[in-house]
Amino acid sequence: MTGGMRCSALTTILLALVMSSLPRHTVAQEVLRECYQWTWVKDSNNTDCEANRDNGYPCFEPFIRTVPPESPPNVTDLNEVCSAKACATYTCKKNLQCLRYVRYDVLNKPLYMSLFCGTLVDVTKADTGADTKYDDCYLSKNGTVTTEACVCQFDLCNSSTTLSRPSHIQAVALALLFLLGGVRVSRY
């Protein structure tokens, strides 16, 4: 066998081995993303979401209470406490995105916080329909309250206060979207 024929035969054998090791049928696998899922309200004595259902904000149990009640939960502390004792499940695992919905006062202090599995959709473009958003934040200001909805794509990413934030110009444009009712947060 000459050198060229040997190389061609070897290539054919390697190609056959590689092809035979590939799966015959590929099935799309569902990606389950783990997200934090809980709600906290500043200065609240509530123990569940029932009292918050009428305000239109996303609310998911467990309902977290803090000491002092004006301090939002620290996820590191929450994880530490719950690793030492039994806590209600405060994560969700679904084939969705991780979201963080926060309402801030005029001093940029959290008033309301809800973390959950869901989808963030921009519905402002009538010609293209609903547009699912990924790894982004949207801001809306109404009087002295600023609302921020952020979405991210990796496990337990919705605890961070440093999720991608839009630039100043984007923030103004996105605030208009919220004010005009163009951004919808889906809860699951």
VOTI-359752 format. One record per atom (N, C-alpha, C): residue number from 1; residue in one letter; atom name; x, y, z. Coordinates in steps of 0.001 Angstrom, whole numbers, always signed. Layout:
N
   base   roro   zadren        px        py        pz
    NUM      A       CA         X         Y         Z
...
This chain:
188
   base   roro   zadren        px        py        pz
      1      M        N      +847     -1148        +0
      1      M       CA        +0        +0        +0
      1      M        C      +906     +1228        +0
      2      T        N      +605     +2185      -847
      2      T       CA     +1415     +3402      -920
      2      T        C     +1027     +4331      +220
      3      G        N     +1818     +5398      +438
      3      G       CA     +1574     +6336     +1532
      3      G        C      +232     +7036     +1395
      4      G        N      -150     +7412      +149
      4      G       CA     -1419     +8112       -63
      4      G        C     -2601     +7204      +209
      5      M        N     -2492     +5908      -186
      5      M       CA     -3586     +4973       +43
      5      M        C     -3719     +4665     +1535
      6      R        N     -2561     +4530     +2228
      6      R       CA     -2592     +4263     +3659
      6      R        C     -3269     +5411     +4406
      7      C        N     -2970     +6648     +4040
      7      C       CA     -3557     +7822     +4676
      7      C        C     -5063     +7862     +4413
      8      S        N     -5473     +7545     +3180
      8      S       CA     -6889     +7552     +2826
      8      S        C     -7640     +6459     +3588
      9      A        N     -7050     +5265     +3696
      9      A       CA     -7685     +4166     +4420
      9      A        C     -7800     +4490     +5911
     10      L        N     -6764     +5104     +6475
     10      L       CA     -6774     +5469     +7881
     10      L        C     -7844     +6539     +8156
     11      T        N     -7961     +7491     +7246
     11      T       CA     -8978     +8530     +7384
     11      T        C    -10367     +7919     +7345
     12      T        N    -10600     +6963     +6447
     12      T       CA    -11900     +6316     +6334
     12      T        C    -12227     +5549     +7610
     13      I        N    -11242     +4844     +8175
     13      I       CA    -11460     +4079     +9402
     13      I        C    -11773     +5029    +10560
     14      L        N    -10997     +6120    +10716
     14      L       CA    -11242     +7080    +11795
     14      L        C    -12615     +7725    +11647
     15      L        N    -12994     +8076    +10420
     15      L       CA    -14290     +8674    +10170
     15      L        C    -15407     +7701    +10540
     16      A        N    -15236     +6440    +10191
     16      A       CA    -16243     +5426    +10520
     16      A        C    -16361     +5252    +12036
     17      L        N    -15241     +5270    +12761
     17      L       CA    -15272     +5134    +14217
     17      L        C    -15975     +6329    +14869
     18      V        N    -15651     +7508    +14400
     18      V       CA    -16271     +8700    +14966
     18      V        C    -17774     +8686    +14704
     19      M        N    -18167     +8364    +13481
     19      M       CA    -19585     +8369    +13139
     19      M        C    -20351     +7290    +13889
     20      S        N    -19729     +6146    +14131
     20      S       CA    -20430     +5084    +14838
     20      S        C    -20590     +5404    +16323
     21      S        N    -19749     +6297    +16864
     21      S       CA    -19868     +6637    +18279
     21      S        C    -20861     +7778    +18522
     22      L        N    -21326     +8436    +17465
     22      L       CA    -22307     +9500    +17617
     22      L        C    -23680     +8906    +17885
     23      P        N    -24513     +9575    +18685
     23      P       CA    -25856     +9057    +18928
     23      P        C    -26674     +9068    +17640
     24      R        N    -27483     +8048    +17476
     24      R       CA    -28288     +7925    +16260
     24      R        C    -29442     +8930    +16249
     25      H        N    -30040     +9171    +17384
     25      H       CA    -31151    +10116    +17485
     25      H        C    -30799    +11142    +18548
     26      T        N    -30923    +12387    +18213
     26      T       CA    -30672    +13403    +19219
     26      T        C    -32012    +13913    +19727
     27      V        N    -32137    +13977    +21029
     27      V       CA    -33348    +14447    +21672
     27      V        C    -32993    +15712    +22426
     28      A        N    -33756    +16763    +22195
     28      A       CA    -33503    +18015    +22896
     28      A        C    -33740    +17804    +24388
     29      Q        N    -32736    +18123    +25183
     29      Q       CA    -32862    +17959    +26618
     29      Q        C    -33326    +19265    +27250
     30      E        N    -34209    +19126    +28204
     30      E       CA    -34692    +20285    +28931
     30      E        C    -33612    +20730    +29900
     31      V        N    -33309    +22011    +29888
     31      V       CA    -32319    +22562    +30808
     31      V        C    -33058    +23106    +32017
     32      L        N    -32831    +22489    +33162
     32      L       CA    -33452    +22960    +34388
     32      L        C    -32516    +23946    +35057
     33      R        N    -32974    +25154    +35191
     33      R       CA    -32180    +26198    +35816
     33      R        C    -32655    +26359    +37259
     34      E        N    -31717    +26419    +38194
     34      E       CA    -32077    +26634    +39595
     34      E        C    -31978    +28123    +39896
     35      C        N    -33058    +28664    +40445
     35      C       CA    -33127    +30087    +40767
     35      C        C    -33582    +30252    +42205
     36      Y        N    -33167    +31364    +42810
     36      Y       CA    -33733    +31696    +44107
     36      Y        C    -35195    +32047    +43901
     37      Q        N    -36034    +31653    +44858
     37      Q       CA    -37449    +31978    +44782
     37      Q        C    -37959    +32293    +46179
     38      W        N    -38220    +33575    +46428
     38      W       CA    -38754    +34049    +47689
     38      W        C    -39158    +35505    +47532
     39      T        N    -39865    +36028    +48522
     39      T       CA    -40301    +37423    +48508
     39      T        C    -40020    +38045    +49871
     40      W        N    -39626    +39323    +49835
     40      W       CA    -39377    +40097    +51043
     40      W        C    -40018    +41473    +50863
     41      V        N    -40654    +41991    +51911
     41      V       CA    -41235    +43327    +51912
     41      V        C    -40706    +44065    +53139
     42      K        N    -40173    +45258    +52918
     42      K       CA    -39618    +46071    +54016
     42      K        C    -40677    +46313    +55088
     43      D        N    -40267    +46181    +56329
     43      D       CA    -41122    +46459    +57495
     43      D        C    -42428    +45676    +57499
     44      S        N    -42416    +44482    +56963
     44      S       CA    -43653    +43702    +56882
     44      S        C    -43699    +42626    +57960
     45      N        N    -44879    +42432    +58506
     45      N       CA    -45107    +41338    +59445
     45      N        C    -45819    +40174    +58768
     46      N        N    -45998    +40276    +57467
     46      N       CA    -46684    +39197    +56736
     46      N        C    -45866    +37923    +56782
     47      T        N    -46563    +36817    +56732
     47      T       CA    -45887    +35520    +56708
     47      T        C    -46124    +34778    +55404
     48      D        N    -46945    +35352    +54516
     48      D       CA    -47161    +34739    +53212
     48      D        C    -47516    +35818    +52182
     49      C        N    -47702    +35418    +50949
     49      C       CA    -47948    +36357    +49858
     49      C        C    -49394    +36835    +49768
     50      E        N    -50287    +36264    +50524
     50      E       CA    -51712    +36588    +50392
     50      E        C    -51986    +38090    +50471
     51      A        N    -51350    +38781    +51393
     51      A       CA    -51584    +40222    +51560
     51      A        C    -51045    +41036    +50388
     52      N        N    -50171    +40453    +49579
     52      N       CA    -49556    +41181    +48461
     52      N        C    -50143    +40837    +47106
     53      R        N    -51115    +39973    +47043
     53      R       CA    -51657    +39534    +45757
     53      R        C    -52339    +40654    +44971
     54      D        N    -52955    +41601    +45669
     54      D       CA    -53713    +42648    +44985
     54      D        C    -52857    +43782    +44435
     55      N        N    -51588    +43866    +44814
     55      N       CA    -50766    +44991    +44365
     55      N        C    -50182    +44794    +42965
     56      G        N    -50315    +43611    +42391
     56      G       CA    -49818    +43355    +41046
     56      G        C    -48341    +43021    +40971
     57      Y        N    -47652    +43001    +42098
     57      Y       CA    -46233    +42654    +42102
     57      Y        C    -46100    +41138    +42173
     58      P        N    -45042    +40588    +41568
     58      P       CA    -44834    +39148    +41718
     58      P        C    -44543    +38813    +43180
     59      C        N    -45128    +37732    +43653
     59      C       CA    -44903    +37308    +45033
     59      C        C    -44822    +35785    +45061
     60      F        N    -43743    +35282    +45623
     60      F       CA    -43524    +33843    +45708
     60      F        C    -43094    +33483    +47114
     61      E        N    -43675    +32438    +47622
     61      E       CA    -43299    +31955    +48947
     61      E        C    -42062    +31078    +48822
     62      P        N    -41240    +31023    +49856
     62      P       CA    -41526    +31529    +51194
     62      P        C    -41389    +33049    +51257
     63      F        N    -42099    +33611    +52204
     63      F       CA    -42072    +35032    +52486
     63      F        C    -40992    +35240    +53543
     64      I        N    -39949    +35967    +53203
     64      I       CA    -38790    +36134    +54086
     64      I        C    -39000    +37347    +54999
     65      R        N    -38801    +37131    +56288
     65      R       CA    -38827    +38231    +57261
     65      R        C    -37416    +38405    +57779
     66      T        N    -37022    +39644    +57997
     66      T       CA    -35658    +39936    +58443
     66      T        C    -35661    +40725    +59743
     67      V        N    -34527    +40666    +60439
     67      V       CA    -34301    +41453    +61646
     67      V        C    -33016    +42232    +61414
     68      P        N    -33086    +43537    +61385
     68      P       CA    -34263    +44393    +61486
     68      P        C    -35116    +44291    +60212
     69      P        N    -36417    +44577    +60326
     69      P       CA    -37336    +44367    +59208
     69      P        C    -37114    +45287    +58011
     70      E        N    -36315    +46336    +58161
     70      E       CA    -36044    +47224    +57013
     70      E        C    -34831    +46784    +56203
     71      S        N    -34142    +45750    +56661
     71      S       CA    -32957    +45249    +55951
     71      S        C    -33336    +44092    +55032
     72      P        N    -33005    +44197    +53744
     72      P       CA    -33323    +43087    +52837
     72      P        C    -32495    +41853    +53173
     73      P        N    -32967    +40684    +52765
     73      P       CA    -32232    +39446    +53052
     73      P        C    -30849    +39435    +52404
     74      N        N    -29916    +38850    +53097
     74      N       CA    -28583    +38612    +52580
     74      N        C    -28548    +37133    +52197
     75      V        N    -28384    +36841    +50919
     75      V       CA    -28470    +35458    +50441
     75      V        C    -27372    +34584    +51038
     76      T        N    -26208    +35135    +51264
     76      T       CA    -25125    +34363    +51884
     76      T        C    -25552    +33915    +53281
     77      D        N    -26123    +34850    +54052
     77      D       CA    -26602    +34502    +55396
     77      D        C    -27748    +33495    +55324
     78      L        N    -28647    +33695    +54380
     78      L       CA    -29773    +32782    +54210
     78      L        C    -29283    +31365    +53921
     79      N        N    -28330    +31240    +53013
     79      N       CA    -27762    +29927    +52697
     79      N        C    -27092    +29301    +53915
     80      E        N    -26382    +30120    +54670
     80      E       CA    -25668    +29620    +55849
     80      E        C    -26645    +29122    +56917
     81      V        N    -27661    +29911    +57210
     81      V       CA    -28650    +29519    +58212
     81      V        C    -29379    +28260    +57773
     82      C        N    -29767    +28212    +56505
     82      C       CA    -30549    +27068    +56028
     82      C        C    -29721    +25806    +55831
     83      S        N    -28400    +25935    +55772
     83      S       CA    -27583    +24726    +55703
     83      S        C    -27448    +24102    +57093
     84      A        N    -27647    +24918    +58135
     84      A       CA    -27539    +24433    +59505
     84      A        C    -28865    +23924    +60070
     85      K        N    -29973    +24423    +59552
     85      K       CA    -31279    +23967    +60037
     85      K        C    -32249    +23872    +58864
     86      A        N    -33344    +23204    +59087
     86      A       CA    -34330    +23015    +58022
     86      A        C    -35056    +24325    +57738
     87      C        N    -35094    +24709    +56475
     87      C       CA    -35819    +25893    +56034
     87      C        C    -36787    +25481    +54931
     88      A        N    -37792    +26304    +54710
     88      A       CA    -38669    +26082    +53568
     88      A        C    -37824    +26213    +52298
     89      T        N    -38163    +25478    +51279
     89      T       CA    -37422    +25555    +50021
     89      T        C    -37505    +26969    +49478
     90      Y        N    -36366    +27545    +49167
     90      Y       CA    -36346    +28909    +48652
     90      Y        C    -35654    +28993    +47290
     91      T        N    -35723    +27884    +46542
     91      T       CA    -35256    +27873    +45159
     91      T        C    -36306    +27180    +44300
     92      C        N    -36224    +27406    +43010
     92      C       CA    -37087    +26705    +42063
     92      C        C    -36185    +26133    +40974
     93      K        N    -36598    +25046    +40373
     93      K       CA    -35848    +24444    +39275
     93      K        C    -36813    +24245    +38122
     94      K        N    -36647    +25071    +37088
     94      K       CA    -37548    +25000    +35943
     94      K        C    -36777    +25305    +34671
     95      N        N    -37401    +25022    +33553
     95      N       CA    -36818    +25327    +32258
     95      N        C    -37189    +26765    +31887
     96      L        N    -36808    +27699    +32761
     96      L       CA    -37118    +29115    +32583
     96      L        C    -35887    +29932    +32945
     97      Q        N    -36048    +31241    +33024
     97      Q       CA    -34972    +32130    +33403
     97      Q        C    -35097    +32477    +34884
     98      C        N    -34029    +33034    +35432
     98      C       CA    -34062    +33530    +36803
     98      C        C    -34360    +35025    +36754
     99      L        N    -35322    +35471    +37565
     99      L       CA    -35695    +36876    +37595
     99      L        C    -35567    +37444    +38996
    100      R        N    -35301    +38742    +39028
    100      R       CA    -35276    +39492    +40277
    100      R        C    -36087    +40761    +40039
    101      Y        N    -37113    +40966    +40869
    101      Y       CA    -38000    +42122    +40770
    101      Y        C    -37852    +42912    +42067
    102      V        N    -37398    +44174    +41961
    102      V       CA    -37153    +44982    +43157
    102      V        C    -37760    +46371    +42965
    103      R        N    -38400    +46867    +44028
    103      R       CA    -38916    +48240    +44059
    103      R        C    -38064    +49004    +45073
    104      Y        N    -37523    +50159    +44648
    104      Y       CA    -36630    +50970    +45479
    104      Y        C    -37292    +52300    +45828
    105      D        N    -36966    +52818    +47020
    105      D       CA    -37454    +54143    +47395
    105      D        C    -36560    +55213    +46767
    106      V        N    -36836    +56467    +47069
    106      V       CA    -36106    +57586    +46493
    106      V        C    -34617    +57561    +46860
    107      L        N    -34276    +56917    +47973
    107      L       CA    -32877    +56798    +48396
    107      L        C    -32211    +55530    +47863
    108      N        N    -32883    +54847    +46957
    108      N       CA    -32392    +53607    +46341
    108      N        C    -32270    +52462    +47350
    109      K        N    -33122    +52469    +48356
    109      K       CA    -33193    +51389    +49353
    109      K        C    -34347    +50473    +48964
    110      P        N    -34149    +49158    +49013
    110      P       CA    -35218    +48224    +48615
    110      P        C    -36454    +48333    +49521
    111      L        N    -37612    +48337    +48872
    111      L       CA    -38904    +48316    +49560
    111      L        C    -39568    +46959    +49414
    112      Y        N    -39334    +46326    +48279
    112      Y       CA    -40012    +45072    +47927
    112      Y        C    -39055    +44283    +47040
    113      M        N    -38933    +42997    +47292
    113      M       CA    -38017    +42172    +46504
    113      M        C    -38644    +40797    +46304
    114      S        N    -38677    +40355    +45051
    114      S       CA    -39171    +39016    +44752
    114      S        C    -38239    +38375    +43738
    115      L        N    -37747    +37188    +44068
    115      L       CA    -36867    +36429    +43192
    115      L        C    -37614    +35178    +42783
    116      F        N    -37509    +34779    +41492
    116      F       CA    -38311    +33655    +41032
    116      F        C    -37879    +33157    +39661
    117      C        N    -38440    +32019    +39251
    117      C       CA    -38280    +31474    +37908
    117      C        C    -39381    +32079    +37034
    118      G        N    -39040    +32522    +35856
    118      G       CA    -40051    +33105    +34981
    118      G        C    -39457    +33528    +33656
    119      T        N    -40145    +34439    +32991
    119      T       CA    -39721    +34931    +31685
    119      T        C    -39976    +36434    +31639
    120      L        N    -39048    +37188    +31086
    120      L       CA    -39214    +38624    +30905
    120      L        C    -39454    +38873    +29426
    121      V        N    -40586    +39507    +29122
    121      V       CA    -40998    +39690    +27729
    121      V        C    -41272    +41165    +27452
    122      D        N    -40731    +41676    +26349
    122      D       CA    -41013    +43030    +25882
    122      D        C    -42117    +42912    +24838
    123      V        N    -43237    +43555    +25088
    123      V       CA    -44380    +43460    +24163
    123      V        C    -44668    +44799    +23478
    124      T        N    -43661    +45677    +23398
    124      T       CA    -43874    +47003    +22819
    124      T        C    -43842    +47024    +21302
    125      K        N    -43277    +46027    +20678
    125      K       CA    -43141    +46037    +19220
    125      K        C    -44274    +45246    +18595
    126      A        N    -45305    +45953    +18186
    126      A       CA    -46494    +45301    +17634
    126      A        C    -46180    +44536    +16359
    127      D        N    -45230    +45019    +15561
    127      D       CA    -44922    +44366    +14290
    127      D        C    -44153    +43065    +14456
    128      T        N    -43387    +42910    +15553
    128      T       CA    -42618    +41677    +15748
    128      T        C    -43176    +40792    +16848
    129      G        N    -44146    +41268    +17589
    129      G       CA    -44736    +40467    +18665
    129      G        C    -43880    +40497    +19916
    130      A        N    -44160    +39590    +20814
    130      A       CA    -43449    +39516    +22090
    130      A        C    -41999    +39122    +21867
    131      D        N    -41115    +39770    +22599
    131      D       CA    -39681    +39546    +22477
    131      D        C    -39129    +39154    +23849
    132      T        N    -38751    +37885    +24010
    132      T       CA    -38203    +37411    +25277
    132      T        C    -36829    +38035    +25493
    133      K        N    -36591    +38514    +26704
    133      K       CA    -35330    +39164    +27047
    133      K        C    -34437    +38212    +27828
    134      Y        N    -33133    +38352    +27636
    134      Y       CA    -32140    +37515    +28299
    134      Y        C    -31037    +38399    +28865
    135      D        N    -30565    +38082    +30080
    135      D       CA    -29427    +38767    +30690
    135      D        C    -29526    +40283    +30553
    136      D        N    -30565    +40840    +31126
    136      D       CA    -30789    +42270    +30989
    136      D        C    -31570    +42788    +32192
    137      C        N    -31596    +44089    +32368
    137      C       CA    -32379    +44736    +33420
    137      C        C    -33229    +45836    +32804
    138      Y        N    -34397    +46009    +33353
    138      Y       CA    -35303    +47069    +32919
    138      Y        C    -35671    +47910    +34129
    139      L        N    -35671    +49218    +33945
    139      L       CA    -35984    +50145    +35030
    139      L        C    -37225    +50954    +34681
    140      S        N    -37994    +51284    +35721
    140      S       CA    -39161    +52134    +35563
    140      S        C    -39258    +53011    +36794
    141      K        N    -39511    +54304    +36598
    141      K       CA    -39651    +55222    +37732
    141      K        C    -41068    +55754    +37730
    142      N        N    -41711    +55665    +38900
    142      N       CA    -43064    +56172    +39060
    142      N        C    -43079    +56980    +40358
    143      G        N    -43025    +58290    +40231
    143      G       CA    -42931    +59142    +41412
    143      G        C    -41597    +58938    +42101
    144      T        N    -41636    +58550    +43355
    144      T       CA    -40395    +58356    +44115
    144      T        C    -39940    +56901    +44140
    145      V        N    -40669    +56025    +43471
    145      V       CA    -40335    +54591    +43477
    145      V        C    -39764    +54171    +42127
    146      T        N    -38652    +53464    +42171
    146      T       CA    -38045    +52896    +40969
    146      T        C    -38232    +51387    +41016
    147      T        N    -38704    +50830    +39919
    147      T       CA    -38872    +49382    +39816
    147      T        C    -37821    +48848    +38859
    148      E        N    -37186    +47755    +39264
    148      E       CA    -36171    +47113    +38441
    148      E        C    -36549    +45644    +38266
    149      A        N    -36553    +45194    +37030
    149      A       CA    -36769    +43777    +36732
    149      A        C    -35547    +43290    +35959
    150      C        N    -34866    +42292    +36506
    150      C       CA    -33654    +41758    +35878
    150      C        C    -33835    +40274    +35596
    151      V        N    -33240    +39832    +34519
    151      V       CA    -33295    +38436    +34124
    151      V        C    -31869    +37963    +33854
    152      C        N    -31578    +36704    +34199
    152      C       CA    -30245    +36147    +33977
    152      C        C    -30359    +34664    +33635
    153      Q        N    -29264    +34090    +33148
    153      Q       CA    -29299    +32771    +32521
    153      Q        C    -28423    +31704    +33149
    154      F        N    -28029    +31818    +34406
    154      F       CA    -27253    +30733    +35006
    154      F        C    -27769    +30471    +36416
    155      D        N    -27469    +29319    +36956
    155      D       CA    -28016    +28899    +38243
    155      D        C    -27755    +29920    +39352
    156      L        N    -28822    +30215    +40099
    156      L       CA    -28799    +31080    +41276
    156      L        C    -28241    +32476    +41000
    157      C        N    -28389    +32945    +39777
    157      C       CA    -27847    +34253    +39397
    157      C        C    -28727    +35410    +39849
    158      N        N    -29963    +35152    +40259
    158      N       CA    -30880    +36258    +40566
    158      N        C    -30735    +36802    +41989
    159      S        N    -29714    +36393    +42705
    159      S       CA    -29491    +36962    +44041
    159      S        C    -28616    +38196    +43968
    160      S        N    -27874    +38329    +42921
    160      S       CA    -26880    +39379    +42803
    160      S        C    -27505    +40752    +42629
    161      T        N    -26908    +41737    +43272
    161      T       CA    -27335    +43116    +43035
    161      T        C    -26515    +43718    +41907
    162      T        N    -25631    +42915    +41308
    162      T       CA    -24794    +43419    +40228
    162      T        C    -25146    +42771    +38899
    163      L        N    -26385    +42310    +38766
    163      L       CA    -26803    +41809    +37467
    163      L        C    -26613    +42923    +36459
    164      S        N    -26457    +42557    +35191
    164      S       CA    -26201    +43586    +34183
    164      S        C    -27226    +44701    +34290
    165      R        N    -26750    +45921    +34355
    165      R       CA    -27640    +47076    +34420
    165      R        C    -27487    +47863    +33126
    166      P        N    -28588    +48378    +32609
    166      P       CA    -28507    +49130    +31365
    166      P        C    -27787    +50459    +31564
    167      S        N    -27254    +50980    +30476
    167      S       CA    -26619    +52291    +30538
    167      S        C    -27679    +53352    +30803
    168      H        N    -27253    +54569    +31063
    168      H       CA    -28178    +55652    +31390
    168      H        C    -29212    +55861    +30280
    169      I        N    -28773    +55874    +29044
    169      I       CA    -29701    +56087    +27927
    169      I        C    -30678    +54925    +27822
    170      Q        N    -30182    +53698    +27960
    170      Q       CA    -31075    +52548    +27912
    170      Q        C    -32069    +52602    +29056
    171      A        N    -31626    +53040    +30228
    171      A       CA    -32511    +53089    +31389
    171      A        C    -33684    +54028    +31139
    172      V        N    -33422    +55174    +30517
    172      V       CA    -34497    +56115    +30212
    172      V        C    -35471    +55490    +29215
    173      A        N    -34939    +54860    +28176
    173      A       CA    -35801    +54225    +27175
    173      A        C    -36605    +53087    +27796
    174      L        N    -35978    +52300    +28638
    174      L       CA    -36673    +51182    +29252
    174      L        C    -37712    +51656    +30264
    175      A        N    -37450    +52772    +30927
    175      A       CA    -38445    +53327    +31840
    175      A        C    -39696    +53703    +31066
    176      L        N    -39501    +54245    +29881
    176      L       CA    -40657    +54577    +29044
    176      L        C    -41443    +53325    +28672
    177      L        N    -40738    +52231    +28414
    177      L       CA    -41420    +50978    +28094
    177      L        C    -42321    +50556    +29246
    178      F        N    -41800    +50637    +30474
    178      F       CA    -42604    +50273    +31633
    178      F        C    -43801    +51198    +31780
    179      L        N    -43554    +52502    +31642
    179      L       CA    -44638    +53461    +31818
    179      L        C    -45731    +53269    +30776
    180      L        N    -45349    +52875    +29589
    180      L       CA    -46312    +52664    +28524
    180      L        C    -46884    +51249    +28544
    181      G        N    -46486    +50455    +29525
    181      G       CA    -47036    +49103    +29671
    181      G        C    -46442    +48118    +28681
    182      G        N    -45239    +48372    +28205
    182      G       CA    -44665    +47521    +27168
    182      G        C    -43851    +46352    +27645
    183      V        N    -43495    +46295    +28909
    183      V       CA    -42715    +45175    +29398
    183      V        C    -43568    +44382    +30366
    184      R        N    -43642    +43083    +30138
    184      R       CA    -44471    +42219    +30966
    184      R        C    -43575    +41177    +31619
    185      V        N    -43758    +40971    +32896
    185      V       CA    -43027    +39930    +33637
    185      V        C    -43975    +38776    +33824
    186      S        N    -43595    +37600    +33331
    186      S       CA    -44430    +36405    +33491
    186      S        C    -43964    +35640    +34706
    187      R        N    -44914    +35201    +35512
    187      R       CA    -44589    +34440    +36714
    187      R        C    -45039    +33016    +36517
    188      Y        N    -44192    +32069    +36935
    188      Y       CA    -44532    +30657    +36819
    188      Y        C    -44340    +29965    +38131
